[in-house]
Amino acid sequence: MSDESQEPRRWPRDGDASPLVGVLCGSTSDLPVMEQATAILERFGIPHEISVISAHRNPDLVDEYARTARERGMACIICGAGMANHLAGAVAARTVLPVIGVPLAGSKLGGVDALYSTVQMPKGVPVATVAIDGAVNAAILAAQIIAVGDPDLRAKLHEFKDSLAEGFRP
Protein backbone atom coordinates (compact mmCIF):
# COMPACT_ATOMS: atom_id res chain seq x y z
CA MET A 1 0.00 0.00 0.00
CA SER A 2 1.41 3.37 -0.96
CA ASP A 3 1.80 6.24 1.49
CA GLU A 4 -0.71 8.34 -0.46
CA SER A 5 -3.59 5.92 0.08
CA GLN A 6 -3.23 5.71 3.85
CA GLU A 7 -5.17 8.00 6.11
CA PRO A 8 -2.86 10.24 8.12
CA ARG A 9 -2.39 9.08 11.69
CA ARG A 10 -3.50 11.94 13.86
CA TRP A 11 -3.35 12.96 17.47
CA PRO A 12 -5.00 14.58 19.38
CA ARG A 13 -8.05 12.37 19.43
CA ASP A 14 -11.55 13.80 19.23
CA GLY A 15 -12.28 16.09 22.16
CA ASP A 16 -8.63 16.71 23.01
CA ALA A 17 -6.93 20.11 22.83
CA SER A 18 -5.90 21.51 19.47
CA PRO A 19 -2.39 20.43 18.48
CA LEU A 20 0.48 22.78 19.27
CA VAL A 21 3.04 20.70 17.37
CA GLY A 22 2.68 19.07 14.00
CA VAL A 23 4.87 16.03 13.38
CA LEU A 24 5.23 15.18 9.71
CA CYS A 25 7.06 12.38 8.01
CA GLY A 26 7.47 11.67 4.34
CA SER A 27 6.72 7.95 4.44
CA THR A 28 5.11 5.36 6.68
CA SER A 29 8.55 3.77 6.98
CA ASP A 30 9.60 6.90 8.92
CA LEU A 31 6.94 6.41 11.61
CA PRO A 32 9.00 4.30 14.05
CA VAL A 33 11.58 7.07 14.43
CA MET A 34 9.11 9.96 14.38
CA GLU A 35 6.86 8.30 16.95
CA GLN A 36 9.77 8.79 19.37
CA ALA A 37 9.02 12.51 19.05
CA THR A 38 5.35 11.99 19.81
CA ALA A 39 6.26 9.97 22.91
CA ILE A 40 8.29 12.93 24.24
CA LEU A 41 5.50 15.39 23.42
CA GLU A 42 3.06 13.15 25.28
CA ARG A 43 5.43 13.00 28.23
CA PHE A 44 5.28 16.79 28.48
CA GLY A 45 1.54 16.90 27.85
CA ILE A 46 1.88 18.82 24.59
CA PRO A 47 -1.03 18.32 22.21
CA HIS A 48 0.23 17.26 18.79
CA GLU A 49 -0.68 15.49 15.60
CA ILE A 50 1.30 13.15 13.39
CA SER A 51 0.76 12.81 9.66
CA VAL A 52 2.44 11.12 6.72
CA ILE A 53 2.74 13.60 3.84
CA SER A 54 5.38 13.35 1.14
CA ALA A 55 6.81 16.60 -0.18
CA HIS A 56 7.54 14.88 -3.48
CA ARG A 57 4.35 12.85 -3.94
CA ASN A 58 1.89 15.27 -2.27
CA PRO A 59 3.33 18.78 -2.67
CA ASP A 60 -0.10 20.47 -2.66
CA LEU A 61 -1.03 18.78 0.62
CA VAL A 62 2.30 19.82 2.18
CA ASP A 63 1.66 23.38 1.00
CA GLU A 64 -1.85 23.42 2.52
CA TYR A 65 -0.64 21.90 5.78
CA ALA A 66 2.17 24.43 6.19
CA ARG A 67 0.10 27.46 5.18
CA THR A 68 -2.74 26.62 7.61
CA ALA A 69 -0.72 25.39 10.60
CA ARG A 70 -0.59 28.73 12.44
CA GLU A 71 -4.28 29.45 12.05
CA ARG A 72 -4.99 25.96 13.39
CA GLY A 73 -3.09 26.94 16.56
CA MET A 74 0.25 25.24 16.04
CA ALA A 75 3.42 26.68 17.55
CA CYS A 76 5.97 24.66 15.55
CA ILE A 77 6.32 21.77 13.12
CA ILE A 78 8.72 18.82 13.25
CA CYS A 79 9.50 17.23 9.86
CA GLY A 80 11.31 13.95 9.41
CA ALA A 81 12.30 12.42 6.11
CA GLY A 82 15.16 10.51 4.59
CA MET A 83 17.05 10.63 1.34
CA ALA A 84 16.52 14.00 -0.39
CA ASN A 85 14.54 15.15 2.70
CA HIS A 86 12.76 18.01 0.99
CA LEU A 87 9.91 17.95 3.55
CA ALA A 88 11.32 20.32 6.19
CA GLY A 89 12.43 22.84 3.59
CA ALA A 90 9.11 22.67 1.74
CA VAL A 91 7.25 23.33 5.00
CA ALA A 92 9.63 26.10 6.12
CA ALA A 93 9.16 27.89 2.80
CA ARG A 94 5.42 28.12 3.44
CA THR A 95 5.08 29.02 7.12
CA VAL A 96 6.38 31.55 9.62
CA LEU A 97 6.34 28.92 12.38
CA PRO A 98 9.60 27.36 13.56
CA VAL A 99 10.37 24.18 11.63
CA ILE A 100 12.59 21.47 13.08
CA GLY A 101 14.08 19.01 10.60
CA VAL A 102 14.93 15.43 11.50
CA PRO A 103 17.15 13.86 8.86
CA LEU A 104 16.44 10.13 8.80
CA ALA A 105 18.78 7.25 8.04
CA GLY A 106 17.16 5.10 5.45
CA SER A 107 19.22 5.36 2.36
CA LYS A 108 22.46 3.71 1.37
CA LEU A 109 24.17 6.89 2.59
CA GLY A 110 23.00 6.33 6.16
CA GLY A 111 21.19 9.65 6.46
CA VAL A 112 24.09 11.91 5.50
CA ASP A 113 22.21 12.90 2.35
CA ALA A 114 19.17 13.85 4.44
CA LEU A 115 21.37 15.74 6.89
CA TYR A 116 22.96 17.84 4.15
CA SER A 117 19.65 18.67 2.49
CA THR A 118 18.10 19.65 5.84
CA VAL A 119 20.95 21.78 7.14
CA GLN A 120 21.77 23.54 3.85
CA MET A 121 18.75 25.83 3.59
CA PRO A 122 18.85 29.11 1.67
CA LYS A 123 18.91 32.43 3.50
CA GLY A 124 15.45 33.41 4.70
CA VAL A 125 14.16 29.84 4.99
CA PRO A 126 15.63 28.48 8.24
CA VAL A 127 15.17 24.93 9.43
CA ALA A 128 16.47 23.98 12.88
CA THR A 129 18.21 20.67 12.31
CA VAL A 130 18.85 17.90 14.82
CA ALA A 131 20.99 14.77 14.47
CA ILE A 132 20.23 11.93 12.09
CA ASP A 133 17.26 10.06 13.60
CA GLY A 134 17.15 12.74 16.34
CA ALA A 135 13.37 12.82 16.77
CA VAL A 136 13.69 12.86 20.57
CA ASN A 137 15.77 16.05 20.51
CA ALA A 138 13.39 17.58 17.97
CA ALA A 139 10.50 17.08 20.39
CA ILE A 140 12.50 18.49 23.30
CA LEU A 141 13.38 21.54 21.17
CA ALA A 142 9.70 21.96 20.25
CA ALA A 143 8.82 21.82 23.96
CA GLN A 144 11.46 24.45 24.70
CA ILE A 145 10.04 26.72 21.99
CA ILE A 146 6.56 26.44 23.45
CA ALA A 147 7.88 26.84 27.02
CA VAL A 148 9.04 30.38 26.25
CA GLY A 149 5.44 31.42 26.87
CA ASP A 150 4.32 28.60 29.19
CA PRO A 151 5.70 28.65 32.77
CA ASP A 152 4.19 25.25 33.64
CA LEU A 153 5.87 23.57 30.70
CA ARG A 154 9.09 25.42 31.52
CA ALA A 155 8.98 23.88 35.03
CA LYS A 156 8.50 20.39 33.52
CA LEU A 157 11.51 20.99 31.29
CA HIS A 158 13.63 22.08 34.26
CA GLU A 159 12.72 18.83 36.05
CA PHE A 160 13.50 16.86 32.91
CA LYS A 161 16.89 18.54 32.45
CA ASP A 162 17.75 17.96 36.11
CA SER A 163 16.87 14.27 35.72
CA LEU A 164 19.36 13.89 32.84
CA ALA A 165 22.19 13.65 35.37
CA GLU A 166 20.83 10.17 36.13
CA GLY A 167 20.68 9.29 32.43
CA PHE A 168 18.04 9.76 29.79
CA ARG A 169 14.83 7.87 30.38
CA PRO A 170 12.16 8.09 27.67
C-alpha positions in Angstrom: 0.0 0.0 0.0 1.4 3.4 -1.0 1.8 6.2 1.5 -0.7 8.3 -0.5 -3.6 5.9 0.1 -3.2 5.7 3.8 -5.2 8.0 6.1 -2.9 10.2 8.1 -2.4 9.1 11.7 -3.5 11.9 13.9 -3.3 13.0 17.5 -5.0 14.6 19.4 -8.0 12.4 19.4 -11.6 13.8 19.2 -12.3 16.1 22.2 -8.6 16.7 23.0 -6.9 20.1 22.8 -5.9 21.5 19.5 -2.4 20.4 18.5 0.5 22.8 19.3 3.0 20.7 17.4 2.7 19.1 14.0 4.9 16.0 13.4 5.2 15.2 9.7 7.1 12.4 8.0 7.5 11.7 4.3 6.7 8.0 4.4 5.1 5.4 6.7 8.6 3.8 7.0 9.6 6.9 8.9 6.9 6.4 11.6 9.0 4.3 14.0 11.6 7.1 14.4 9.1 10.0 14.4 6.9 8.3 17.0 9.8 8.8 19.4 9.0 12.5 19.1 5.3 12.0 19.8 6.3 10.0 22.9 8.3 12.9 24.2 5.5 15.4 23.4 3.1 13.2 25.3 5.4 13.0 28.2 5.3 16.8 28.5 1.5 16.9 27.9 1.9 18.8 24.6 -1.0 18.3 22.2 0.2 17.3 18.8 -0.7 15.5 15.6 1.3 13.1 13.4 0.8 12.8 9.7 2.4 11.1 6.7 2.7 13.6 3.8 5.4 13.3 1.1 6.8 16.6 -0.2 7.5 14.9 -3.5 4.4 12.9 -3.9 1.9 15.3 -2.3 3.3 18.8 -2.7 -0.1 20.5 -2.7 -1.0 18.8 0.6 2.3 19.8 2.2 1.7 23.4 1.0 -1.9 23.4 2.5 -0.6 21.9 5.8 2.2 24.4 6.2 0.1 27.5 5.2 -2.7 26.6 7.6 -0.7 25.4 10.6 -0.6 28.7 12.4 -4.3 29.5 12.0 -5.0 26.0 13.4 -3.1 26.9 16.6 0.2 25.2 16.0 3.4 26.7 17.6 6.0 24.7 15.5 6.3 21.8 13.1 8.7 18.8 13.2 9.5 17.2 9.9 11.3 13.9 9.4 12.3 12.4 6.1 15.2 10.5 4.6 17.0 10.6 1.3 16.5 14.0 -0.4 14.5 15.1 2.7 12.8 18.0 1.0 9.9 17.9 3.6 11.3 20.3 6.2 12.4 22.8 3.6 9.1 22.7 1.7 7.3 23.3 5.0 9.6 26.1 6.1 9.2 27.9 2.8 5.4 28.1 3.4 5.1 29.0 7.1 6.4 31.5 9.6 6.3 28.9 12.4 9.6 27.4 13.6 10.4 24.2 11.6 12.6 21.5 13.1 14.1 19.0 10.6 14.9 15.4 11.5 17.1 13.9 8.9 16.4 10.1 8.8 18.8 7.2 8.0 17.2 5.1 5.5 19.2 5.4 2.4 22.5 3.7 1.4 24.2 6.9 2.6 23.0 6.3 6.2 21.2 9.6 6.5 24.1 11.9 5.5 22.2 12.9 2.3 19.2 13.9 4.4 21.4 15.7 6.9 23.0 17.8 4.1 19.7 18.7 2.5 18.1 19.6 5.8 21.0 21.8 7.1 21.8 23.5 3.8 18.8 25.8 3.6 18.8 29.1 1.7 18.9 32.4 3.5 15.5 33.4 4.7 14.2 29.8 5.0 15.6 28.5 8.2 15.2 24.9 9.4 16.5 24.0 12.9 18.2 20.7 12.3 18.9 17.9 14.8 21.0 14.8 14.5 20.2 11.9 12.1 17.3 10.1 13.6 17.2 12.7 16.3 13.4 12.8 16.8 13.7 12.9 20.6 15.8 16.0 20.5 13.4 17.6 18.0 10.5 17.1 20.4 12.5 18.5 23.3 13.4 21.5 21.2 9.7 22.0 20.2 8.8 21.8 24.0 11.5 24.5 24.7 10.0 26.7 22.0 6.6 26.4 23.5 7.9 26.8 27.0 9.0 30.4 26.3 5.4 31.4 26.9 4.3 28.6 29.2 5.7 28.6 32.8 4.2 25.3 33.6 5.9 23.6 30.7 9.1 25.4 31.5 9.0 23.9 35.0 8.5 20.4 33.5 11.5 21.0 31.3 13.6 22.1 34.3 12.7 18.8 36.0 13.5 16.9 32.9 16.9 18.5 32.4 17.7 18.0 36.1 16.9 14.3 35.7 19.4 13.9 32.8 22.2 13.6 35.4 20.8 10.2 36.1 20.7 9.3 32.4 18.0 9.8 29.8 14.8 7.9 30.4 12.2 8.1 27.7 
